[in-house]
């Protein structure tokens, strides 16, 4: 992991994984068309773009993870 190398460690800590998780998930998540239609059809939707929706989902996922 880049975080472990950056800190000159030969091992990875849970915090290292957590630090890069958002960037990794952002490149892996795909929002289906139905979700995008909900965004486009609802002018009161809290998220106006796919990026805002994905960022919100990632934040919610990571907040639910307790580091050991």
Secondary structure as the mmCIF struct_conf table of DSSP 4:
data_model
#
loop_
_struct_conf.conf_type_id
_struct_conf.id
_struct_conf.beg_label_comp_id
_struct_conf.beg_label_asym_id
_struct_conf.beg_label_seq_id
_struct_conf.end_label_comp_id
_struct_conf.end_label_asym_id
_struct_conf.end_label_seq_id
HELX_RH_AL_P HELX_RH_AL_P1 UNK A 2 UNK A 6
TURN_TY1_P TURN_TY1_P1 UNK A 7 UNK A 8
BEND BEND1 UNK A 10 UNK A 11
HELX_RH_AL_P HELX_RH_AL_P2 UNK A 14 UNK A 28
HELX_RH_AL_P HELX_RH_AL_P3 UNK A 33 UNK A 41
TURN_TY1_P TURN_TY1_P2 UNK A 43 UNK A 44
BEND BEND2 UNK A 46 UNK A 46
BEND BEND3 UNK A 49 UNK A 49
HELX_RH_AL_P HELX_RH_AL_P4 UNK A 50 UNK A 63
TURN_TY1_P TURN_TY1_P3 UNK A 64 UNK A 64
HELX_LH_PP_P HELX_LH_PP_P1 UNK A 65 UNK A 67
#
